[in-house]
Structure formats: structure tokens, C-alpha cells
Amino acid sequence: MTEPKKWKGILRDMVLPLLAVAFIGAFYVYVSGRFIKSTPEVRAEDGVVDIHGVPLDTQIYHLVNNWDFYAGHLFGPEDFRNGNQPAPKDSAEVRDDHKGTYRVRIQGEPNTYISLCSYSIDYSMRIFVDGREVRNFGNVSDNPDEVVHGGHYFTLPLYIGDSGEVEIIYQYANYMHHDGGFIQATFIGTPEVVDNYVRGMTIFSLFTGGGLLFLAFYFLMYAACQKNREYGVLAACCILIAFRNAFFVREFLLQPDFPFVLHYRTFVMVVSMIPTMAVFLPAAYFPKVIGKKLERVFAAICVVLAALHYVLPTESLVGLCHISYYICIAWAILVIVLFVRYAVKKERPGFADVLIFSIILMLFFVMLYEGIHTNDSSLIAHFGATPFGLLICILVLSILASRKIQRKINLLAEEQRKNVVLGQINTMNRDFLQTVAHELRTPLSVISGYAQLTEMQIEKGRLSPQTPERLHTIRSEADRLGAMVANLMAYTYGEANEAELHMVDPKELLHNAELIAEPVCEKKGNRLKTACETEAMLHGNFELLLQVLINMIVNASRHTENGEISVGVKDGDGVAVFTVCDTGTGIGEEAAGHIFERGYSADGGNGLGLAICMDTIRMHGGELELTSTGPQGTTFTFTVPKEK
């Protein structure tokens, strides 16, 4: 394949995958743009958010979580009405209390409806609106034994009454982690705007989470059926990143009564293991670079780290997650060093190898960055760029893998084509050897028969008048056999030319055939008669036509016993018509349609005699056919052009 054609083929094969990448990217941008975008902020000052004049009906706003914060206390609406609370603190500075209270007042136009949407404070949360409890995730209590941890995404409808103000109080209790609870990113708008935002987030979560799980199932099936390690690691990456989306898992996959603590442990484990799976990709795609020993060591470390997430106390999980990241960073550095050494010393990698390694490395650092900052942003914790990055990585790797598979298919097709050609050559060689053996057998039979007959006469001390003629026939057949061997050697060394056609005397042809085939006929008690009824000369090859007659006479004698075989030639229209008749058993109706096929035999022969005769006669420009057959015998007719 020339270089331009090669590149054209590559570009043609990549058109559809690139269009798929562009389509998925456009859809991702469109869907994510409905909620993952830069939104204006509204902030609380001295615990009050003033939304007068804020166009909440046109777009959604980010309600920054600088609310009044009371660490270590669970204050309710009654406490704030009675003034029984201390001065609020900065929630960013106090993160080590196991319980606390957030409070904010929203002031706006009287008798209007607004909505909030957010994740609940992790671990457990109770919400009060204007003195009434409206939401409870888990169970918040001063007694650690009574605390039930839980969390969900929620939409909170609010009504600003005649007073023009609505009060919101969040209580939380956290005995799972040393950090205190903090308010997740909260968005505010009219109910219609918030509903549209939540619908967009739902579509995005189902698109990314469901799509990744679908890909994971496909890769798992492919890896199981084809024993493909690359797709096995990709399946693990897809599962981990799909399960990192807490909104998708909690709202769509898990039952409402699923234990929150188990979900929390799994979530932290997933966040810890995502970079490790990305690091496994180079080991899957470049097994020669990494080596099995190092891969097994790292796999054992990952298994231990994953198991520890379900054994250690929940307070230790974040620290365990950081340890996982440090191990991944060290492993990634080692992989880079090994790949560079492989590229410099061992083998020069191709463009595809460099591209695969670069994409995997980029994906690893994106995962690592988002993993480190998971605690800082709810968008990273629940969405982030990793799912889309993994989708792009999978598509690119699939394009390159498809090219690799296509090359293997082409090589396999080429190998199959070569095998077909070799099979044809073997068949031709076998047919050639069978033909040669068949051609050599007739003169050897004539020589052997006349030699045995002459030997018997010599032993008895009396020779017949035909003995000199028989010795001449033996010599002639020996000469013909030698000519065959010479022609065979010429073909072997590629020096043979096509058969030469000359003027042939039909009387001489019949006479020689009679001398050669007569002893073969006598063995079966058959009489051989010849008759030449033409004076014309034939245009052909004497030796080949002689071989045709001998083959047909021998074949007729094989099916005749104590009968008669007659060979004649007469004039035709521009041709001489030869007839070979016998008084034998005839040819069956089923066999009559196949007797000229090479390899077909109804009596256990090699099925070459009549096929060779047919090829020879057609080479001369004539035709061979079965004229009649039956219990009274068989007649074959063939034509040979006359000499002009």
C-alpha cells in the first residue's frame, strides 16, 4: 500500500468515530450547560440575603453559604426567637465539631414563591422553614447513639409571606468524620427555573452515569469473551466513575433504605480507586513496558487499600484516600520512567503508542486533580470533568484499538488468502503427480507385458514371428517413457514449452496404438480391431493423440471381458472422427454424467484417464463425448482437426 492510500484509509476509518466524538461532546456541553455554568451569586450579610430586584425568574443564582453558623449547638426556631444563642462563628474556621446549626433569612417581595435546591449537608440534616420542620435526612440528635446518618438531593419550595422574609435553619450531626458539616452549593430561583435546572442535572447524570455503566457492561462482556485485558480495565474505570456521581447512585440506583454508612464507605473507596484504575491502563496497553511483577504488586496494594475502606473507622477514610493518591503519584512517575526507557532503549514506539500513553496520562492527572479537590466543590464531588474525559479517552482508545483490530483482520485475511493459494498449489501438485503416474503406467504396462511374453517364449526355446515386432514395441515404449521423463524434468526446471502440433498420419497412429494396447487387451481375452477410413492428415501432436487412444482402449478393456474393442477413424467436416467401441458392461446412468470429471471414478480407479483425454482433445480444438452406453457396450467419439 502506498503512503497516500494508507493515510486515506486511516482518515476514512476515523471519520465516523470522530463524528461520534464531536456529537457526544456537543451533547455533553449542551446538557451540562443547563446547570454546570457560571451563575451570579447572592450573599448573606449579617445572616440576611436580600433578593429585592434580583431577577430570579430569568436564571438561577448561587446562594453563597456564608450563613450564620453556630458550632457545637443544635438551635431550633424557638431558641432564635428567645435569643438563647451565642454570636455566630465563621464556618470556614470551625470544621471539627460533630454538630452545629446554620441560619439565614431571605428577604424579598411579599407573597412570592421561590425555591432552593442542593445536596443535604453530608451525614445527617434537619431543615426548619419559618419555625416548621420540613425536611429530615437521617436523624439529628445531641446524643451520638441516636444519630442516624443520611443524605439526599432536595428541592425546597419557599413562600415569602406578608412580612417579606422567610427564615431557614439547618441542623446537622456528624459522627462519621472529623470535619464538621458544611452546606453544599445551594441554588435559588423561581420554582420554574429551579425545576428546569434539576431536570438538566437529572438528564446529565443519567447520560453520564447510565452511559458509563452501559459501556462497562459492554467492555466486561468483550473482556470475558475475548480475554482482553485493556477492555477489562476500561470497564473498571467506567464503573468507578459512574459510581462517583453521588446524585446518580443515590437517587437512581440505591433503594431509599440503603445504609448510608455503607454508601459513604463505597463513595470514598471509589474516589480513592479512580486514579489507580487510570494507572492500570498503561499496564494493560503496554504489558512489555510495565512487567507482570510490578503490575501484580500494584494490584495487590490496590486490593488491600480497597478492603481497608470497609474495615477502618469512617474517621480514617479520608486519610486512607490521601495515601492512595500518594501511591498513585509514585506509580505514575515509575510508569513514565519505564515508558521513556522503553522508548529510548528497547523499541521505538509508534505514533499510536505515544497517543495512547498521552491520553491515559492526561486522564490520570484529571482524575487525581478532581480527587484531591473533591471536598472543596460539590460539582467535582458529584459531577466533574472526569466522566467526559473518560468518554473521550474511551472513544480515542477505541478508534486506535479498531485500527489495530483492522490491521489484524487484514493480516488474517492475507494469511487466509495465502493459505487458499497454497491449498490450490497443493491440489495442482497432487493432480500433476497423479497425471504423471497415470501417463507413466501405460508404457510400463506395455513394456512389462511384452517382456514377460518374450521371456516365456525364450524359456520354451521357440520364438514367434511377432517377437521382433514386440521387441520393437518395447523399445518404442521405452523411448516414449524416456521422452516423458525428459519433458517432466523440463517442466520441473521451467524450461518446457507448449506442445507442438504437426502433421499426423492417422494410419500410423492407429497402428502404434494397436501394437501398444494389444497385450493389455489380450489379458482380458479381448480382440482389438482398428480401421482407418480417411486419407487426410491430422493437425496435432502424435504422442498426445497416441496417449489418448491408448487411455481409451485400456479403459474400454477394463470394462470388457472376452469381447471386442474396435477403434476407427473416418472423415468429418474439416475434422477426423475417431470412434472407440467396446462390448463391455456399459456405464451406469448416474456415472455417465461425471465420467469426464477429474478424480471421479465409478470402479475404484483414480478418475484421471478420461479427464486427461478430454483436456488433450480440447487442446487440439476437438471434442470428446460419450455417444452411447448400455448392456451391449459403450461408444466414445472424439474429433481432431485435419491438416490444412
C-alpha positions as CSV (number, residue, x, y, z in Angstrom):
1,M,0.0,0.0,0.0
2,T,1.4,3.4,-1.0
3,E,1.7,6.1,1.6
4,P,-1.2,8.3,0.3
5,K,-3.5,5.4,0.1
6,K,-2.5,4.3,3.6
7,W,-3.4,7.7,5.0
8,K,-6.6,7.9,3.1
9,G,-7.6,4.6,4.6
10,I,-6.8,5.8,8.1
11,L,-8.8,9.0,7.6
12,R,-11.7,7.1,6.1
13,D,-11.8,4.7,9.1
14,M,-11.7,7.6,11.6
15,V,-14.4,9.7,10.1
16,L,-17.3,8.0,11.9
17,P,-15.5,7.8,15.3
18,L,-14.5,11.5,15.1
19,L,-18.1,12.4,14.2
20,A,-19.2,10.4,17.2
21,V,-16.8,12.2,19.5
22,A,-18.0,15.6,18.2
23,F,-21.7,14.6,18.6
24,I,-21.1,13.3,22.2
25,G,-19.1,16.4,23.1
26,A,-21.7,18.7,21.7
27,F,-24.5,16.9,23.6
28,Y,-22.4,16.9,26.8
29,V,-21.8,20.7,26.5
30,Y,-25.5,21.3,25.8
31,V,-26.8,19.2,28.7
32,S,-24.1,20.3,31.2
33,G,-24.6,23.9,30.2
34,R,-28.1,23.8,31.7
35,F,-26.6,23.6,35.2
36,I,-22.8,23.5,35.2
37,K,-22.2,27.1,34.3
38,S,-21.1,30.3,35.8
39,T,-24.0,31.6,37.8
40,P,-24.4,35.0,39.6
41,E,-24.0,35.0,43.3
42,V,-26.2,36.3,46.1
43,R,-24.6,36.6,49.5
44,A,-25.8,36.8,53.1
45,E,-24.7,39.8,55.2
46,D,-25.2,39.5,58.9
47,G,-27.3,36.4,58.3
48,V,-29.7,38.2,55.8
49,V,-30.0,37.6,52.0
50,D,-31.7,40.5,50.2
51,I,-33.2,39.4,46.8
52,H,-35.1,42.5,46.1
53,G,-34.5,43.4,42.5
54,V,-32.8,40.0,41.7
55,P,-34.3,38.6,38.5
56,L,-34.8,35.0,39.9
57,D,-37.3,34.3,37.1
58,T,-34.7,34.6,34.3
59,Q,-31.9,32.4,35.7
60,I,-30.7,30.5,38.7
61,Y,-28.4,32.1,41.3
62,H,-25.8,30.7,43.6
63,L,-26.7,31.3,47.2
64,V,-23.3,31.5,48.8
65,N,-23.1,29.6,52.1
66,N,-21.8,32.3,54.3
67,W,-24.7,31.9,56.7
68,D,-24.7,32.4,60.4
69,F,-23.0,29.4,61.9
70,Y,-23.2,28.0,65.5
71,A,-20.7,25.3,66.1
72,G,-21.4,22.6,68.7
73,H,-25.1,23.6,69.2
74,L,-28.4,22.4,67.8
75,F,-30.5,25.5,67.9
76,G,-34.1,25.4,66.8
77,P,-36.6,28.2,65.8
78,E,-37.6,28.7,69.5
79,D,-34.0,29.3,70.5
80,F,-33.6,32.1,67.9
81,R,-36.9,33.7,68.9
82,N,-35.8,33.7,72.6
83,G,-32.3,34.9,71.8
84,N,-30.7,31.9,73.6
85,Q,-27.8,31.6,71.1
86,P,-24.3,32.9,71.2
87,A,-22.7,35.0,68.5
88,P,-22.2,33.1,65.2
89,K,-18.8,31.9,64.0
90,D,-17.1,31.6,60.7
91,S,-18.0,28.1,59.4
92,A,-14.8,28.0,57.3
93,E,-12.7,28.2,60.5
94,V,-14.7,25.7,62.6
95,R,-14.7,22.3,61.0
96,D,-14.1,19.9,63.9
97,D,-17.4,19.9,65.7
98,H,-19.7,16.9,65.4
99,K,-22.9,19.1,65.3
100,G,-23.9,22.6,64.5
101,T,-26.6,25.0,63.2
102,Y,-26.8,27.2,60.1
103,R,-29.3,30.0,59.9
104,V,-30.2,32.5,57.1
105,R,-33.1,34.9,56.4
106,I,-34.1,35.7,52.9
107,Q,-35.9,39.0,52.3
108,G,-37.8,39.6,49.1
109,E,-41.1,40.8,47.7
110,P,-44.1,39.7,49.9
111,N,-46.3,36.9,48.8
112,T,-43.9,35.4,46.3
113,Y,-42.7,31.8,45.7
114,I,-39.0,30.8,45.4
115,S,-37.2,27.5,45.6
116,L,-33.8,26.2,46.8
117,C,-32.1,23.1,45.5
118,S,-29.0,21.5,46.9
119,Y,-27.5,18.4,48.5
120,S,-28.2,17.9,52.1
121,I,-25.4,18.5,54.5
122,D,-23.5,15.2,54.5
123,Y,-24.1,12.7,57.3
124,S,-27.5,14.0,58.7
125,M,-29.6,17.1,58.5
126,R,-32.8,18.7,59.7
127,I,-34.4,21.8,58.0
128,F,-36.8,24.3,59.5
129,V,-38.6,26.9,57.5
130,D,-40.4,29.7,59.4
131,G,-40.4,27.7,62.6
132,R,-41.7,24.4,61.0
133,E,-39.6,21.3,60.4
134,V,-39.9,20.5,56.6
135,R,-37.1,18.0,55.9
136,N,-35.1,15.4,57.9
137,F,-32.3,13.4,56.3
138,G,-31.2,10.7,58.8
139,N,-31.8,11.7,62.4
140,V,-30.1,14.7,64.1
141,S,-29.6,14.4,67.8
142,D,-27.4,15.6,70.7
143,N,-27.0,12.0,71.7
144,P,-24.4,10.3,69.4
145,D,-26.1,6.9,69.9
146,E,-29.4,8.3,68.4
147,V,-27.8,9.9,65.4
148,V,-28.7,8.3,62.1
149,H,-26.6,9.4,59.2
150,G,-28.2,10.1,55.8
151,G,-28.3,12.4,52.8
152,H,-30.1,13.2,49.6
153,Y,-30.5,15.8,46.9
154,F,-33.5,18.0,47.7
155,T,-35.6,20.9,46.3
156,L,-37.0,23.2,49.0
157,P,-40.1,25.4,48.0
158,L,-40.3,28.6,49.9
159,Y,-43.1,31.2,50.4
160,I,-42.2,34.8,51.3
161,G,-45.3,35.9,53.2
162,D,-46.7,39.3,54.1
163,S,-43.6,40.0,56.3
164,G,-41.3,39.9,53.2
165,E,-39.0,37.4,54.9
166,V,-38.5,33.7,55.3
167,E,-36.2,32.0,57.9
168,I,-34.2,28.9,57.1
169,I,-32.4,26.8,59.7
170,Y,-30.2,23.8,59.0
171,Q,-29.1,21.5,61.9
172,Y,-26.5,18.8,61.3
173,A,-24.9,16.0,63.3
174,N,-21.7,14.2,62.1
175,Y,-20.1,11.4,64.0
176,M,-18.5,9.8,60.9
177,H,-15.7,12.2,60.1
178,H,-13.5,14.7,62.0
179,D,-14.7,17.5,59.7
180,G,-17.9,19.3,60.6
181,G,-20.8,19.5,58.2
182,F,-20.9,22.2,55.6
183,I,-23.5,23.5,53.3
184,Q,-23.2,22.2,49.8
185,A,-23.6,24.5,46.8
186,T,-27.1,25.9,47.0
187,F,-29.0,27.5,44.1
188,I,-32.0,29.8,44.3
189,G,-34.6,30.9,41.8
190,T,-38.3,30.7,40.9
191,P,-39.8,27.2,41.0
192,E,-39.9,27.1,37.2
193,V,-36.2,28.0,36.9
194,V,-35.2,25.5,39.7
195,D,-37.2,22.7,38.1
196,N,-35.5,23.3,34.8
197,Y,-32.1,23.2,36.5
198,V,-32.9,20.0,38.3
199,R,-34.2,18.4,35.0
200,G,-31.0,19.3,33.3
201,M,-28.9,17.8,36.1
202,T,-31.0,14.6,36.0
203,I,-30.5,14.3,32.2
204,F,-26.8,14.9,32.6
205,S,-26.5,12.3,35.5
206,L,-28.4,9.7,33.6
207,F,-26.5,10.4,30.4
208,T,-23.0,10.1,32.0
209,G,-23.7,7.6,34.8
210,G,-26.0,5.3,32.7
211,G,-23.8,5.6,29.6
212,L,-20.7,4.7,31.6
213,L,-22.4,1.7,33.1
214,F,-23.6,0.6,29.7
215,L,-20.0,0.9,28.4
216,A,-18.8,-1.0,31.4
217,F,-21.1,-3.9,30.8
218,Y,-20.1,-4.0,27.1
219,F,-16.4,-3.9,28.0
220,L,-16.9,-6.6,30.6
221,M,-18.6,-8.9,28.1
222,Y,-15.9,-8.2,25.5
223,A,-13.1,-8.7,28.0
224,A,-14.6,-12.0,29.2
225,C,-15.3,-13.4,25.7
226,Q,-12.0,-12.2,24.1
227,K,-9.7,-12.4,27.1
228,N,-8.9,-8.7,26.5
229,R,-7.2,-7.0,29.5
230,E,-7.5,-3.5,28.0
231,Y,-11.3,-3.6,28.0
232,G,-11.3,-5.1,31.4
233,V,-9.5,-2.1,32.9
234,L,-11.7,0.3,30.9
235,A,-14.8,-1.5,32.3
236,A,-13.4,-0.9,35.9
237,C,-12.8,2.8,35.1
238,C,-16.3,3.2,33.8
239,I,-17.9,1.6,36.9
240,L,-15.8,3.7,39.3
241,I,-16.5,7.0,37.6
242,A,-20.2,6.1,37.3
243,F,-20.4,5.4,41.0
244,R,-18.6,8.6,41.9
245,N,-21.7,10.5,40.8
246,A,-23.4,10.6,44.1
247,F,-26.6,12.1,42.6
248,F,-26.9,9.3,40.1
249,V,-26.1,6.5,42.6
250,R,-28.2,7.8,45.5
251,E,-31.2,9.0,43.5
252,F,-31.4,6.3,40.7
253,L,-29.6,3.2,41.8
254,L,-29.9,2.7,45.5
255,Q,-33.1,1.9,47.4
256,P,-34.3,4.6,49.8
257,D,-33.5,2.5,52.9
258,F,-29.9,1.6,51.7
259,P,-27.5,2.0,54.6
260,F,-25.9,5.4,54.3
261,V,-22.7,4.4,56.1
262,L,-22.1,1.6,53.5
263,H,-22.8,4.1,50.7
264,Y,-20.3,6.6,52.3
265,R,-17.6,3.9,52.6
266,T,-18.2,2.9,49.0
267,F,-18.1,6.5,47.8
268,V,-14.8,7.2,49.5
269,M,-13.4,3.9,48.2
270,V,-14.5,4.8,44.6
271,V,-12.8,8.3,44.9
272,S,-9.6,6.6,46.1
273,M,-9.6,3.9,43.4
274,I,-10.3,6.0,40.4
275,P,-6.7,7.2,39.9
276,T,-5.4,3.6,40.5
277,M,-7.6,2.3,37.6
278,A,-6.2,5.1,35.4
279,V,-2.7,4.0,36.3
280,F,-3.7,0.4,35.4
281,L,-4.4,1.4,31.8
282,P,-0.7,1.7,30.8
283,A,-0.1,-1.7,32.3
284,A,-2.9,-3.1,30.2
285,Y,-1.9,-1.4,27.0
286,F,1.8,-1.8,27.4
287,P,2.5,-5.0,29.2
288,K,6.1,-5.2,28.0
289,V,6.8,-1.8,29.5
290,I,5.4,-2.4,33.0
291,G,6.1,-6.1,33.5
292,K,3.9,-8.6,35.2
293,K,5.7,-8.5,38.6
294,L,5.3,-4.7,39.1
295,E,1.7,-5.0,37.9
296,R,0.9,-7.7,40.4
297,V,2.5,-5.8,43.2
298,F,0.4,-2.7,42.4
299,A,-2.7,-4.8,42.0
300,A,-2.2,-6.3,45.5
301,I,-1.7,-2.9,47.0
302,C,-4.9,-1.6,45.4
303,V,-6.9,-4.7,46.7
304,V,-5.6,-4.1,50.2
305,L,-6.4,-0.3,50.1
306,A,-9.9,-1.1,48.8
307,A,-10.6,-3.6,51.5
308,L,-9.4,-1.2,54.2
309,H,-12.2,1.2,53.3
310,Y,-14.6,-1.3,54.7
311,V,-12.6,-2.2,57.8
312,L,-11.1,1.0,59.3
313,P,-13.3,3.5,61.2
314,T,-15.0,6.1,59.0
315,E,-12.9,8.9,60.6
316,S,-9.8,7.3,58.9
317,L,-11.2,7.0,55.4
318,V,-10.1,10.5,54.1
319,G,-6.6,9.9,55.3
320,L,-6.6,6.5,53.6
321,C,-7.8,8.2,50.4
322,H,-4.8,10.5,50.5
323,I,-2.5,7.6,50.9
324,S,-4.0,6.0,47.8
325,Y,-3.3,9.2,45.9
326,Y,0.4,9.4,47.0
327,I,0.8,5.7,45.9
328,C,-0.7,6.5,42.6
329,I,1.6,9.5,42.0
330,A,4.6,7.4,42.8
331,W,3.4,4.6,40.5
332,A,2.6,7.1,37.7
333,I,6.2,8.5,37.9
334,L,7.5,5.0,37.7
335,V,5.4,4.2,34.7
336,I,6.6,7.4,32.9
337,V,10.2,6.5,33.6
338,L,9.7,2.9,32.3
339,F,7.9,4.2,29.2
340,V,10.7,6.6,28.4
341,R,13.3,3.9,28.9
342,Y,11.3,1.6,26.7
343,A,11.1,4.3,24.0
344,V,14.8,5.1,24.1
345,K,16.5,1.8,24.6
346,K,14.1,-1.1,23.8
347,E,11.9,-0.2,20.9
348,R,10.9,3.0,19.1
349,P,7.2,3.4,19.8
350,G,4.8,4.4,17.0
351,F,2.5,7.4,16.9
352,A,-0.4,5.4,18.2
353,D,1.6,4.2,21.2
354,V,2.6,7.7,22.1
355,L,-1.0,9.0,21.7
356,I,-2.4,6.2,23.9
357,F,0.1,6.8,26.6
358,S,-0.5,10.6,26.5
359,I,-4.3,10.2,26.7
360,I,-4.0,7.8,29.6
361,L,-1.6,10.2,31.4
362,M,-3.9,13.1,30.9
363,L,-6.9,11.2,32.2
364,F,-4.9,10.2,35.3
365,F,-3.9,13.7,36.2
366,V,-7.5,14.9,35.7
367,M,-8.7,12.2,38.0
368,L,-6.0,13.0,40.5
369,Y,-6.8,16.7,40.5
370,E,-10.5,16.2,40.9
371,G,-9.9,13.6,43.6
372,I,-7.8,16.0,45.6
373,H,-10.4,18.7,45.3
374,T,-13.5,16.6,45.9
375,N,-14.0,18.0,49.3
376,D,-13.8,21.6,48.0
377,S,-16.6,21.6,45.3
378,S,-19.9,19.8,45.1
379,L,-19.6,19.9,41.3
380,I,-16.4,17.9,41.5
381,A,-17.8,15.6,44.2
382,H,-20.9,14.8,42.2
383,F,-20.0,15.6,38.5
384,G,-16.7,17.0,37.5
385,A,-14.9,16.7,34.1
386,T,-13.7,13.1,34.7
387,P,-16.7,11.4,33.2
388,F,-16.5,13.4,29.9
389,G,-12.7,13.0,29.9
390,L,-13.1,9.2,30.3
391,L,-15.7,9.1,27.5
392,I,-13.3,10.9,25.2
393,C,-10.4,8.7,26.3
394,I,-12.5,5.6,25.6
395,L,-13.5,6.8,22.2
396,V,-10.0,7.6,21.2
397,L,-8.7,4.3,22.6
398,S,-11.5,2.5,20.7
399,I,-10.5,4.3,17.5
400,L,-6.9,3.2,17.9
401,A,-8.0,-0.3,19.0
402,S,-10.2,-0.6,16.0
403,R,-7.3,0.3,13.7
404,K,-5.2,-2.3,15.5
405,I,-8.0,-4.9,15.1
406,Q,-8.5,-4.0,11.5
407,R,-4.8,-4.5,10.8
408,K,-5.0,-7.9,12.4
409,I,-8.1,-8.7,10.3
410,N,-6.2,-7.6,7.2
411,L,-3.2,-9.7,8.1
412,L,-5.5,-12.7,8.9
413,A,-7.3,-12.2,5.5
414,E,-4.0,-12.1,3.8
415,E,-2.9,-15.2,5.6
416,Q,-6.1,-16.9,4.6
417,R,-5.6,-15.9,1.0
418,K,-2.1,-17.3,1.1
419,N,-3.4,-20.5,2.6
420,V,-6.0,-20.7,-0.2
421,V,-3.3,-20.2,-2.8
422,L,-1.1,-22.8,-1.1
423,G,-4.0,-25.2,-1.0
424,Q,-4.6,-24.7,-4.7
425,I,-0.9,-25.2,-5.4
426,N,-1.0,-28.4,-3.3
427,T,-4.1,-29.6,-5.2
428,M,-2.4,-28.8,-8.5
429,N,0.7,-30.6,-7.4
430,R,-1.3,-33.7,-6.4
431,D,-3.2,-33.6,-9.7
432,F,0.0,-33.2,-11.6
433,L,1.6,-36.2,-9.8
434,Q,-1.5,-38.3,-10.4
435,T,-1.5,-37.4,-14.0
436,V,2.2,-38.2,-14.4
437,A,1.7,-41.5,-12.6
438,H,-1.2,-42.3,-14.9
439,E,0.8,-41.4,-18.0
440,L,3.8,-43.5,-17.0
441,R,1.7,-46.5,-16.0
442,T,0.6,-47.3,-19.6
443,P,4.0,-47.6,-21.3
444,L,5.3,-49.5,-18.2
445,S,2.4,-52.0,-18.5
446,V,3.1,-52.5,-22.3
447,I,6.8,-53.0,-21.6
448,S,6.2,-55.4,-18.7
449,G,3.6,-57.4,-20.7
450,Y,5.7,-57.8,-23.9
451,A,8.8,-58.5,-21.8
452,Q,7.0,-61.3,-19.9
453,L,5.7,-62.8,-23.1
454,T,9.1,-62.8,-24.8
455,E,10.7,-64.2,-21.6
456,M,8.2,-67.1,-21.6
457,Q,9.0,-67.8,-25.3
458,I,12.7,-67.8,-24.7
459,E,12.4,-70.2,-21.8
460,K,10.4,-72.6,-24.1
461,G,13.1,-72.3,-26.8
462,R,10.8,-71.1,-29.5
463,L,10.2,-67.5,-30.7
464,S,7.1,-66.4,-32.6
465,P,7.4,-64.4,-35.8
466,Q,5.9,-61.4,-33.9
467,T,8.8,-61.4,-31.4
468,P,11.0,-58.8,-33.3
469,E,7.9,-56.5,-33.6
470,R,7.2,-56.9,-29.9
471,L,10.8,-56.1,-29.1
472,H,10.5,-53.0,-31.3
473,T,7.3,-52.0,-29.4
474,I,9.2,-52.5,-26.1
475,R,11.9,-50.2,-27.4
476,S,9.4,-47.7,-28.7
477,E,7.6,-47.6,-25.4
478,A,10.9,-47.3,-23.5
479,D,11.8,-44.3,-25.8
480,R,8.4,-42.8,-25.2
481,L,8.8,-43.3,-21.4
482,G,12.2,-41.6,-21.6
483,A,10.7,-38.7,-23.5
484,M,8.0,-38.3,-20.8
485,V,10.7,-38.2,-18.1
486,A,12.6,-35.6,-20.1
487,N,9.5,-33.5,-20.5
488,L,8.8,-33.9,-16.8
489,M,12.3,-32.6,-16.0
490,A,11.9,-29.7,-18.4
491,Y,8.7,-28.7,-16.6
492,T,10.4,-29.1,-13.2
493,Y,13.1,-26.6,-14.3
494,G,10.6,-24.3,-16.0
495,E,12.1,-25.0,-19.5
496,A,9.1,-26.7,-21.1
497,N,7.2,-25.1,-24.0
498,E,3.7,-25.8,-25.1
499,A,3.0,-29.0,-27.0
500,E,3.9,-28.6,-30.7
501,L,1.3,-29.6,-33.3
502,H,2.4,-31.1,-36.6
503,M,1.0,-33.3,-39.4
504,V,-0.1,-36.7,-38.0
505,D,-0.8,-39.8,-40.1
506,P,-4.0,-41.4,-38.7
507,K,-3.0,-44.9,-40.1
508,E,0.3,-44.8,-38.3
509,L,-1.4,-43.5,-35.1
510,L,-3.9,-46.5,-35.2
511,H,-1.1,-48.9,-35.9
512,N,1.1,-47.8,-33.0
513,A,-1.9,-47.8,-30.7
514,E,-2.8,-51.3,-31.7
515,L,0.8,-52.6,-31.1
516,I,0.9,-51.0,-27.7
517,A,-2.6,-51.8,-26.4
518,E,-3.0,-55.3,-27.8
519,P,-1.2,-57.2,-25.0
520,V,-3.3,-55.3,-22.5
521,C,-6.5,-56.4,-24.3
522,E,-5.3,-60.0,-24.5
523,K,-5.0,-60.3,-20.8
524,K,-8.8,-59.9,-20.6
525,G,-9.5,-62.1,-23.6
526,N,-10.5,-59.1,-25.7
527,R,-9.8,-58.7,-29.5
528,L,-8.6,-55.3,-30.7
529,K,-9.6,-54.1,-34.2
530,T,-8.6,-50.9,-36.0
531,A,-9.9,-49.3,-39.2
532,C,-8.8,-46.2,-40.9
533,E,-11.4,-44.8,-43.4
534,T,-9.7,-41.5,-44.2
535,E,-6.7,-40.4,-46.3
536,A,-6.5,-37.0,-44.7
537,M,-3.6,-36.0,-42.5
538,L,-4.4,-34.7,-39.0
539,H,-3.1,-31.5,-37.3
540,G,-1.9,-32.4,-33.8
541,N,0.7,-33.9,-31.6
542,F,1.4,-37.6,-32.4
543,E,2.4,-38.6,-28.8
544,L,-0.5,-36.9,-27.1
545,L,-3.1,-38.3,-29.6
546,L,-1.5,-41.7,-29.2
547,Q,-1.8,-41.5,-25.5
548,V,-5.5,-40.6,-25.8
549,L,-6.1,-43.7,-27.9
550,I,-4.1,-45.9,-25.5
551,N,-6.0,-44.5,-22.5
552,M,-9.4,-45.1,-24.1
553,I,-8.5,-48.6,-25.3
554,V,-7.2,-49.6,-21.9
555,N,-10.2,-48.1,-20.2
556,A,-12.5,-50.0,-22.6
557,S,-10.7,-53.2,-21.9
558,R,-11.0,-52.8,-18.2
559,H,-14.8,-53.0,-18.5
560,T,-14.9,-55.7,-21.2
561,E,-14.1,-59.4,-20.9
562,N,-13.8,-61.9,-23.8
563,G,-15.3,-59.2,-26.1
564,E,-14.3,-56.9,-28.8
565,I,-12.8,-53.4,-28.9
566,S,-12.8,-51.6,-32.2
567,V,-11.1,-48.3,-33.0
568,G,-11.9,-46.4,-36.2
569,V,-11.4,-43.1,-37.8
570,K,-13.4,-41.5,-40.7
571,D,-13.8,-38.2,-42.4
572,G,-15.9,-35.4,-41.0
573,D,-16.5,-31.8,-41.9
574,G,-12.9,-30.4,-41.5
575,V,-12.2,-33.0,-38.9
576,A,-11.4,-36.6,-38.5
577,V,-13.9,-38.5,-36.3
578,F,-12.4,-41.2,-34.1
579,T,-14.7,-43.9,-32.6
580,V,-13.8,-46.3,-29.7
581,C,-16.3,-49.0,-29.2
582,D,-16.5,-52.0,-26.8
583,T,-18.8,-54.8,-26.0
584,G,-18.5,-54.4,-22.2
585,T,-20.9,-53.9,-19.4
586,G,-21.5,-50.2,-20.1
587,I,-21.6,-47.2,-17.8
588,G,-24.3,-46.5,-15.3
589,E,-26.7,-43.6,-15.9
590,E,-25.6,-41.8,-12.7
591,A,-21.9,-42.2,-13.5
592,A,-22.3,-41.2,-17.2
593,G,-22.7,-37.5,-16.2
594,H,-19.5,-37.4,-14.3
595,I,-17.0,-39.6,-16.1
596,F,-15.1,-36.7,-17.6
597,E,-14.6,-35.0,-14.2
598,R,-11.1,-35.2,-12.8
599,G,-10.9,-37.5,-9.8
600,Y,-14.3,-39.2,-10.4
601,S,-14.3,-42.9,-10.7
602,A,-17.1,-45.5,-10.6
603,D,-14.8,-48.5,-10.4
604,G,-12.2,-47.5,-7.9
605,G,-9.7,-46.0,-10.3
606,N,-8.0,-42.7,-10.0
607,G,-10.5,-40.9,-12.2
608,L,-7.9,-39.3,-14.4
609,G,-7.9,-41.2,-17.7
610,L,-10.9,-39.7,-19.4
611,A,-10.3,-36.3,-17.8
612,I,-6.8,-36.2,-19.4
613,C,-8.2,-37.4,-22.7
614,M,-10.8,-34.6,-22.6
615,D,-8.1,-31.9,-21.8
616,T,-5.9,-33.2,-24.7
617,I,-8.6,-33.3,-27.3
618,R,-9.8,-29.8,-26.3
619,M,-6.2,-28.6,-26.6
620,H,-6.3,-29.8,-30.2
621,G,-9.5,-28.0,-30.8
622,G,-11.7,-31.0,-30.9
623,E,-14.4,-32.5,-28.7
624,L,-14.7,-35.8,-26.8
625,E,-18.1,-37.2,-25.9
626,L,-19.9,-40.4,-24.7
627,T,-22.0,-41.4,-27.7
628,S,-23.8,-44.4,-26.3
629,T,-23.7,-46.9,-23.5
630,G,-25.7,-49.8,-22.2
631,P,-25.5,-53.5,-21.5
632,Q,-24.3,-54.1,-25.1
633,G,-21.3,-51.8,-24.7
634,T,-20.1,-48.3,-24.9
635,T,-19.0,-45.9,-27.7
636,F,-16.9,-42.8,-27.3
637,T,-16.3,-40.3,-30.2
638,F,-13.8,-37.6,-30.5
639,T,-12.7,-35.3,-33.3
640,V,-9.3,-34.0,-34.4
641,P,-8.8,-31.1,-36.9
642,K,-7.4,-32.1,-40.3
643,E,-4.2,-30.6,-41.6
644,K,-4.9,-27.7,-43.9
